[in-house]
Amino acid sequence: MKYVNKTGFTTVELLITLFVASAFLISGYLLSSIVVSESGDMRANLRATAVARKYANQYQPAVGTTCVASTPLDNQSVTASGIADVKVTVTVSCPNSAVPNISRVSSLVRYNDNKSTYVVEYSY
């Protein structure tokens, strides 16, 4: 007697469907974990930017009319909310020796035990 498949799914079809569905679920989980990780890094970068801008703006008025290269703040530990082990270096440099009244104030922020670095530069 010949066997005829009645309505419904076979075991093989169900296993393939479960395998494909699990592949989609795993890829969705991996994607969401990457998004969460990257958003945390971006948040830390934004906070480091705020710290760098604060210190660059703080030392900008100290720049005189004639550029004198200096490092007013060198690897100084500071506190900042949301990021750990923050160190700031502020340097004043003279980018063009032919024009002595232009100064560049650079603020370098290192955080997370020197694993991440963020630089903000301003020219005055």
MODELLER restraints for C-alpha pairs under 7 A, 6 or more apart:
rsr = mdl.restraints
at = mdl.atoms
rsr.add(forms.Gaussian(group=physical.xy_distance, feature=features.Distance(at['CA:44:A'], at['CA:82:A']), mean=6.84, stdev=0.5))
rsr.add(forms.Gaussian(group=physical.xy_distance, feature=features.Distance(at['CA:44:A'], at['CA:83:A']), mean=6.08, stdev=0.5))
rsr.add(forms.Gaussian(group=physical.xy_distance, feature=features.Distance(at['CA:48:A'], at['CA:109:A']), mean=6.42, stdev=0.5))
rsr.add(forms.Gaussian(group=physical.xy_distance, feature=features.Distance(at['CA:48:A'], at['CA:118:A']), mean=6.48, stdev=0.5))
rsr.add(forms.Gaussian(group=physical.xy_distance, feature=features.Distance(at['CA:49:A'], at['CA:118:A']), mean=6.92, stdev=0.5))
rsr.add(forms.Gaussian(group=physical.xy_distance, feature=features.Distance(at['CA:49:A'], at['CA:120:A']), mean=6.97, stdev=0.5))
rsr.add(forms.Gaussian(group=physical.xy_distance, feature=features.Distance(at['CA:52:A'], at['CA:107:A']), mean=5.26, stdev=0.5))
rsr.add(forms.Gaussian(group=physical.xy_distance, feature=features.Distance(at['CA:52:A'], at['CA:108:A']), mean=6.39, stdev=0.5))
rsr.add(forms.Gaussian(group=physical.xy_distance, feature=features.Distance(at['CA:52:A'], at['CA:109:A']), mean=5.95, stdev=0.5))
rsr.add(forms.Gaussian(group=physical.xy_distance, feature=features.Distance(at['CA:52:A'], at['CA:119:A']), mean=7.00, stdev=0.5))
rsr.add(forms.Gaussian(group=physical.xy_distance, feature=features.Distance(at['CA:52:A'], at['CA:120:A']), mean=5.89, stdev=0.5))
rsr.add(forms.Gaussian(group=physical.xy_distance, feature=features.Distance(at['CA:53:A'], at['CA:120:A']), mean=6.58, stdev=0.5))
rsr.add(forms.Gaussian(group=physical.xy_distance, feature=features.Distance(at['CA:55:A'], at['CA:107:A']), mean=6.56, stdev=0.5))
rsr.add(forms.Gaussian(group=physical.xy_distance, feature=features.Distance(at['CA:56:A'], at['CA:90:A']), mean=6.85, stdev=0.5))
rsr.add(forms.Gaussian(group=physical.xy_distance, feature=features.Distance(at['CA:56:A'], at['CA:105:A']), mean=6.23, stdev=0.5))
rsr.add(forms.Gaussian(group=physical.xy_distance, feature=features.Distance(at['CA:56:A'], at['CA:106:A']), mean=6.39, stdev=0.5))
rsr.add(forms.Gaussian(group=physical.xy_distance, feature=features.Distance(at['CA:56:A'], at['CA:107:A']), mean=5.37, stdev=0.5))
rsr.add(forms.Gaussian(group=physical.xy_distance, feature=features.Distance(at['CA:60:A'], at['CA:105:A']), mean=6.65, stdev=0.5))
rsr.add(forms.Gaussian(group=physical.xy_distance, feature=features.Distance(at['CA:65:A'], at['CA:101:A']), mean=5.35, stdev=0.5))
rsr.add(forms.Gaussian(group=physical.xy_distance, feature=features.Distance(at['CA:66:A'], at['CA:100:A']), mean=5.56, stdev=0.5))
rsr.add(forms.Gaussian(group=physical.xy_distance, feature=features.Distance(at['CA:66:A'], at['CA:101:A']), mean=4.65, stdev=0.5))
rsr.add(forms.Gaussian(group=physical.xy_distance, feature=features.Distance(at['CA:67:A'], at['CA:94:A']), mean=5.86, stdev=0.5))
rsr.add(forms.Gaussian(group=physical.xy_distance, feature=features.Distance(at['CA:67:A'], at['CA:100:A']), mean=5.51, stdev=0.5))
rsr.add(forms.Gaussian(group=physical.xy_distance, feature=features.Distance(at['CA:67:A'], at['CA:101:A']), mean=5.51, stdev=0.5))
rsr.add(forms.Gaussian(group=physical.xy_distance, feature=features.Distance(at['CA:67:A'], at['CA:102:A']), mean=6.22, stdev=0.5))
rsr.add(forms.Gaussian(group=physical.xy_distance, feature=features.Distance(at['CA:67:A'], at['CA:103:A']), mean=5.41, stdev=0.5))
rsr.add(forms.Gaussian(group=physical.xy_distance, feature=features.Distance(at['CA:68:A'], at['CA:93:A']), mean=6.99, stdev=0.5))
rsr.add(forms.Gaussian(group=physical.xy_distance, feature=features.Distance(at['CA:68:A'], at['CA:94:A']), mean=6.92, stdev=0.5))
rsr.add(forms.Gaussian(group=physical.xy_distance, feature=features.Distance(at['CA:69:A'], at['CA:92:A']), mean=5.15, stdev=0.5))
rsr.add(forms.Gaussian(group=physical.xy_distance, feature=features.Distance(at['CA:69:A'], at['CA:93:A']), mean=4.51, stdev=0.5))
rsr.add(forms.Gaussian(group=physical.xy_distance, feature=features.Distance(at['CA:69:A'], at['CA:94:A']), mean=6.07, stdev=0.5))
rsr.add(forms.Gaussian(group=physical.xy_distance, feature=features.Distance(at['CA:70:A'], at['CA:91:A']), mean=5.88, stdev=0.5))
rsr.add(forms.Gaussian(group=physical.xy_distance, feature=features.Distance(at['CA:70:A'], at['CA:92:A']), mean=5.14, stdev=0.5))
rsr.add(forms.Gaussian(group=physical.xy_distance, feature=features.Distance(at['CA:70:A'], at['CA:93:A']), mean=6.69, stdev=0.5))
rsr.add(forms.Gaussian(group=physical.xy_distance, feature=features.Distance(at['CA:71:A'], at['CA:90:A']), mean=5.89, stdev=0.5))
rsr.add(forms.Gaussian(group=physical.xy_distance, feature=features.Distance(at['CA:71:A'], at['CA:91:A']), mean=4.31, stdev=0.5))
rsr.add(forms.Gaussian(group=physical.xy_distance, feature=features.Distance(at['CA:71:A'], at['CA:92:A']), mean=6.10, stdev=0.5))
rsr.add(forms.Gaussian(group=physical.xy_distance, feature=features.Distance(at['CA:72:A'], at['CA:90:A']), mean=6.06, stdev=0.5))
rsr.add(forms.Gaussian(group=physical.xy_distance, feature=features.Distance(at['CA:72:A'], at['CA:91:A']), mean=6.37, stdev=0.5))
rsr.add(forms.Gaussian(group=physical.xy_distance, feature=features.Distance(at['CA:73:A'], at['CA:89:A']), mean=5.17, stdev=0.5))
rsr.add(forms.Gaussian(group=physical.xy_distance, feature=features.Distance(at['CA:73:A'], at['CA:90:A']), mean=4.95, stdev=0.5))
rsr.add(forms.Gaussian(group=physical.xy_distance, feature=features.Distance(at['CA:74:A'], at['CA:88:A']), mean=6.75, stdev=0.5))
rsr.add(forms.Gaussian(group=physical.xy_distance, feature=features.Distance(at['CA:74:A'], at['CA:89:A']), mean=4.49, stdev=0.5))
rsr.add(forms.Gaussian(group=physical.xy_distance, feature=features.Distance(at['CA:74:A'], at['CA:90:A']), mean=6.45, stdev=0.5))
rsr.add(forms.Gaussian(group=physical.xy_distance, feature=features.Distance(at['CA:75:A'], at['CA:87:A']), mean=5.24, stdev=0.5))
rsr.add(forms.Gaussian(group=physical.xy_distance, feature=features.Distance(at['CA:75:A'], at['CA:88:A']), mean=5.09, stdev=0.5))
rsr.add(forms.Gaussian(group=physical.xy_distance, feature=features.Distance(at['CA:75:A'], at['CA:89:A']), mean=4.85, stdev=0.5))
rsr.add(forms.Gaussian(group=physical.xy_distance, feature=features.Distance(at['CA:76:A'], at['CA:87:A']), mean=5.14, stdev=0.5))
rsr.add(forms.Gaussian(group=physical.xy_distance, feature=features.Distance(at['CA:76:A'], at['CA:88:A']), mean=5.20, stdev=0.5))
rsr.add(forms.Gaussian(group=physical.xy_distance, feature=features.Distance(at['CA:76:A'], at['CA:89:A']), mean=6.53, stdev=0.5))
rsr.add(forms.Gaussian(group=physical.xy_distance, feature=features.Distance(at['CA:77:A'], at['CA:86:A']), mean=5.74, stdev=0.5))
rsr.add(forms.Gaussian(group=physical.xy_distance, feature=features.Distance(at['CA:77:A'], at['CA:87:A']), mean=4.39, stdev=0.5))
rsr.add(forms.Gaussian(group=physical.xy_distance, feature=features.Distance(at['CA:77:A'], at['CA:88:A']), mean=6.49, stdev=0.5))
rsr.add(forms.Gaussian(group=physical.xy_distance, feature=features.Distance(at['CA:78:A'], at['CA:86:A']), mean=5.64, stdev=0.5))
rsr.add(forms.Gaussian(group=physical.xy_distance, feature=features.Distance(at['CA:78:A'], at['CA:87:A']), mean=5.96, stdev=0.5))
rsr.add(forms.Gaussian(group=physical.xy_distance, feature=features.Distance(at['CA:79:A'], at['CA:86:A']), mean=6.42, stdev=0.5))
rsr.add(forms.Gaussian(group=physical.xy_distance, feature=features.Distance(at['CA:80:A'], at['CA:86:A']), mean=6.95, stdev=0.5))
rsr.add(forms.Gaussian(group=physical.xy_distance, feature=features.Distance(at['CA:83:A'], at['CA:111:A']), mean=6.74, stdev=0.5))
rsr.add(forms.Gaussian(group=physical.xy_distance, feature=features.Distance(at['CA:83:A'], at['CA:112:A']), mean=6.80, stdev=0.5))
rsr.add(forms.Gaussian(group=physical.xy_distance, feature=features.Distance(at['CA:84:A'], at['CA:111:A']), mean=6.04, stdev=0.5))
rsr.add(forms.Gaussian(group=physical.xy_distance, feature=features.Distance(at['CA:84:A'], at['CA:112:A']), mean=5.15, stdev=0.5))
rsr.add(forms.Gaussian(group=physical.xy_distance, feature=features.Distance(at['CA:85:A'], at['CA:111:A']), mean=5.29, stdev=0.5))
rsr.add(forms.Gaussian(group=physical.xy_distance, feature=features.Distance(at['CA:85:A'], at['CA:112:A']), mean=5.37, stdev=0.5))
rsr.add(forms.Gaussian(group=physical.xy_distance, feature=features.Distance(at['CA:85:A'], at['CA:113:A']), mean=5.60, stdev=0.5))
rsr.add(forms.Gaussian(group=physical.xy_distance, feature=features.Distance(at['CA:86:A'], at['CA:109:A']), mean=6.85, stdev=0.5))
rsr.add(forms.Gaussian(group=physical.xy_distance, feature=features.Distance(at['CA:86:A'], at['CA:110:A']), mean=5.75, stdev=0.5))
rsr.add(forms.Gaussian(group=physical.xy_distance, feature=features.Distance(at['CA:86:A'], at['CA:111:A']), mean=4.39, stdev=0.5))
rsr.add(forms.Gaussian(group=physical.xy_distance, feature=features.Distance(at['CA:86:A'], at['CA:112:A']), mean=6.90, stdev=0.5))
rsr.add(forms.Gaussian(group=physical.xy_distance, feature=features.Distance(at['CA:87:A'], at['CA:109:A']), mean=5.78, stdev=0.5))
rsr.add(forms.Gaussian(group=physical.xy_distance, feature=features.Distance(at['CA:87:A'], at['CA:110:A']), mean=5.20, stdev=0.5))
rsr.add(forms.Gaussian(group=physical.xy_distance, feature=features.Distance(at['CA:87:A'], at['CA:111:A']), mean=6.32, stdev=0.5))
rsr.add(forms.Gaussian(group=physical.xy_distance, feature=features.Distance(at['CA:88:A'], at['CA:107:A']), mean=6.93, stdev=0.5))
rsr.add(forms.Gaussian(group=physical.xy_distance, feature=features.Distance(at['CA:88:A'], at['CA:108:A']), mean=5.68, stdev=0.5))
rsr.add(forms.Gaussian(group=physical.xy_distance, feature=features.Distance(at['CA:88:A'], at['CA:109:A']), mean=4.68, stdev=0.5))
rsr.add(forms.Gaussian(group=physical.xy_distance, feature=features.Distance(at['CA:88:A'], at['CA:110:A']), mean=6.48, stdev=0.5))
rsr.add(forms.Gaussian(group=physical.xy_distance, feature=features.Distance(at['CA:89:A'], at['CA:107:A']), mean=5.79, stdev=0.5))
rsr.add(forms.Gaussian(group=physical.xy_distance, feature=features.Distance(at['CA:89:A'], at['CA:108:A']), mean=5.07, stdev=0.5))
rsr.add(forms.Gaussian(group=physical.xy_distance, feature=features.Distance(at['CA:89:A'], at['CA:109:A']), mean=6.57, stdev=0.5))
rsr.add(forms.Gaussian(group=physical.xy_distance, feature=features.Distance(at['CA:90:A'], at['CA:106:A']), mean=5.60, stdev=0.5))
rsr.add(forms.Gaussian(group=physical.xy_distance, feature=features.Distance(at['CA:90:A'], at['CA:107:A']), mean=4.50, stdev=0.5))
rsr.add(forms.Gaussian(group=physical.xy_distance, feature=features.Distance(at['CA:90:A'], at['CA:108:A']), mean=6.31, stdev=0.5))
rsr.add(forms.Gaussian(group=physical.xy_distance, feature=features.Distance(at['CA:91:A'], at['CA:105:A']), mean=5.82, stdev=0.5))
rsr.add(forms.Gaussian(group=physical.xy_distance, feature=features.Distance(at['CA:91:A'], at['CA:106:A']), mean=5.24, stdev=0.5))
rsr.add(forms.Gaussian(group=physical.xy_distance, feature=features.Distance(at['CA:91:A'], at['CA:107:A']), mean=6.59, stdev=0.5))
rsr.add(forms.Gaussian(group=physical.xy_distance, feature=features.Distance(at['CA:92:A'], at['CA:103:A']), mean=6.57, stdev=0.5))
rsr.add(forms.Gaussian(group=physical.xy_distance, feature=features.Distance(at['CA:92:A'], at['CA:104:A']), mean=5.57, stdev=0.5))
rsr.add(forms.Gaussian(group=physical.xy_distance, feature=features.Distance(at['CA:92:A'], at['CA:105:A']), mean=4.63, stdev=0.5))
rsr.add(forms.Gaussian(group=physical.xy_distance, feature=features.Distance(at['CA:92:A'], at['CA:106:A']), mean=6.38, stdev=0.5))
rsr.add(forms.Gaussian(group=physical.xy_distance, feature=features.Distance(at['CA:93:A'], at['CA:103:A']), mean=5.87, stdev=0.5))
rsr.add(forms.Gaussian(group=physical.xy_distance, feature=features.Distance(at['CA:93:A'], at['CA:104:A']), mean=5.19, stdev=0.5))
rsr.add(forms.Gaussian(group=physical.xy_distance, feature=features.Distance(at['CA:93:A'], at['CA:105:A']), mean=6.64, stdev=0.5))
rsr.add(forms.Gaussian(group=physical.xy_distance, feature=features.Distance(at['CA:94:A'], at['CA:102:A']), mean=6.58, stdev=0.5))
rsr.add(forms.Gaussian(group=physical.xy_distance, feature=features.Distance(at['CA:94:A'], at['CA:103:A']), mean=5.09, stdev=0.5))
rsr.add(forms.Gaussian(group=physical.xy_distance, feature=features.Distance(at['CA:94:A'], at['CA:104:A']), mean=6.17, stdev=0.5))
rsr.add(forms.Gaussian(group=physical.xy_distance, feature=features.Distance(at['CA:95:A'], at['CA:103:A']), mean=6.73, stdev=0.5))
rsr.add(forms.Gaussian(group=physical.xy_distance, feature=features.Distance(at['CA:95:A'], at['CA:104:A']), mean=6.61, stdev=0.5))
rsr.add(forms.Gaussian(group=physical.xy_distance, feature=features.Distance(at['CA:102:A'], at['CA:124:A']), mean=5.79, stdev=0.5))
rsr.add(forms.Gaussian(group=physical.xy_distance, feature=features.Distance(at['CA:103:A'], at['CA:123:A']), mean=5.79, stdev=0.5))
rsr.add(forms.Gaussian(group=physical.xy_distance, feature=features.Distance(at['CA:103:A'], at['CA:124:A']), mean=5.18, stdev=0.5))
rsr.add(forms.Gaussian(group=physical.xy_distance, feature=features.Distance(at['CA:104:A'], at['CA:122:A']), mean=5.78, stdev=0.5))
rsr.add(forms.Gaussian(group=physical.xy_distance, feature=features.Distance(at['CA:104:A'], at['CA:123:A']), mean=4.13, stdev=0.5))
rsr.add(forms.Gaussian(group=physical.xy_distance, feature=features.Distance(at['CA:104:A'], at['CA:124:A']), mean=5.96, stdev=0.5))
rsr.add(forms.Gaussian(group=physical.xy_distance, feature=features.Distance(at['CA:105:A'], at['CA:121:A']), mean=6.01, stdev=0.5))
rsr.add(forms.Gaussian(group=physical.xy_distance, feature=features.Distance(at['CA:105:A'], at['CA:122:A']), mean=5.20, stdev=0.5))
rsr.add(forms.Gaussian(group=physical.xy_distance, feature=features.Distance(at['CA:105:A'], at['CA:123:A']), mean=5.87, stdev=0.5))
rsr.add(forms.Gaussian(group=physical.xy_distance, feature=features.Distance(at['CA:106:A'], at['CA:120:A']), mean=6.02, stdev=0.5))
rsr.add(forms.Gaussian(group=physical.xy_distance, feature=features.Distance(at['CA:106:A'], at['CA:121:A']), mean=4.27, stdev=0.5))
rsr.add(forms.Gaussian(group=physical.xy_distance, feature=features.Distance(at['CA:106:A'], at['CA:122:A']), mean=6.06, stdev=0.5))
rsr.add(forms.Gaussian(group=physical.xy_distance, feature=features.Distance(at['CA:107:A'], at['CA:119:A']), mean=5.98, stdev=0.5))
rsr.add(forms.Gaussian(group=physical.xy_distance, feature=features.Distance(at['CA:107:A'], at['CA:120:A']), mean=5.30, stdev=0.5))
rsr.add(forms.Gaussian(group=physical.xy_distance, feature=features.Distance(at['CA:107:A'], at['CA:121:A']), mean=6.07, stdev=0.5))
rsr.add(forms.Gaussian(group=physical.xy_distance, feature=features.Distance(at['CA:108:A'], at['CA:118:A']), mean=6.06, stdev=0.5))
rsr.add(forms.Gaussian(group=physical.xy_distance, feature=features.Distance(at['CA:108:A'], at['CA:119:A']), mean=4.49, stdev=0.5))
rsr.add(forms.Gaussian(group=physical.xy_distance, feature=features.Distance(at['CA:108:A'], at['CA:120:A']), mean=6.37, stdev=0.5))
rsr.add(forms.Gaussian(group=physical.xy_distance, feature=features.Distance(at['CA:109:A'], at['CA:117:A']), mean=5.78, stdev=0.5))
rsr.add(forms.Gaussian(group=physical.xy_distance, feature=features.Distance(at['CA:109:A'], at['CA:118:A']), mean=5.16, stdev=0.5))
rsr.add(forms.Gaussian(group=physical.xy_distance, feature=features.Distance(at['CA:109:A'], at['CA:119:A']), mean=6.08, stdev=0.5))
rsr.add(forms.Gaussian(group=physical.xy_distance, feature=features.Distance(at['CA:110:A'], at['CA:116:A']), mean=5.82, stdev=0.5))
rsr.add(forms.Gaussian(group=physical.xy_distance, feature=features.Distance(at['CA:110:A'], at['CA:117:A']), mean=4.42, stdev=0.5))
rsr.add(forms.Gaussian(group=physical.xy_distance, feature=features.Distance(at['CA:110:A'], at['CA:118:A']), mean=6.31, stdev=0.5))
rsr.add(forms.Gaussian(group=physical.xy_distance, feature=features.Distance(at['CA:111:A'], at['CA:117:A']), mean=6.38, stdev=0.5))
